[in-house]
Amino acid sequence: MSEAVTEEIRLPGLKCPMPILKAKKALAKMEAGATLAVYSTDPHSLPDLADFCRQTGHELLKSETLEETGEFLTVIRRRAD
């Protein structure tokens, strides 16, 4: 990915809805166009964060499983308000 990540949050062990709530809180503090990388261990976080982006207007840049760590990575670009 060519986008530089502005901020990242690591959420090991947190289950739904916590990854969404933590991502929402982090995005609220960021400037429009900034990117947030969310690392989670909850497999449901990938579809949940994708739905969150569709519902809120944030742009989903990446959603994948990191084979080397078993974590799930979602990268989100904050929408303009």
Rosetta blueprint (number, residue, H / E / L):
1 M L
2 S L
3 E L
4 A L
5 V L
6 T L
7 E E
8 E E
9 I E
10 R E
11 L E
12 P L
13 G L
14 L L
15 K L
16 C L
17 P L
18 M H
19 P H
20 I H
21 L H
22 K H
23 A H
24 K H
25 K H
26 A H
27 L H
28 A H
29 K L
30 M L
31 E L
32 A L
33 G L
34 A L
35 T E
36 L E
37 A E
38 V E
39 Y E
40 S E
41 T L
42 D L
43 P L
44 H L
45 S H
46 L H
47 P H
48 D H
49 L H
50 A H
51 D H
52 F H
53 C H
54 R H
55 Q H
56 T H
57 G L
58 H L
59 E E
60 L E
61 L E
62 K E
63 S E
64 E E
65 T E
66 L E
67 E L
68 E L
69 T L
70 G L
71 E E
72 F E
73 L E
74 T E
75 V E
76 I E
77 R E
78 R L
79 R L
80 A L
81 D L
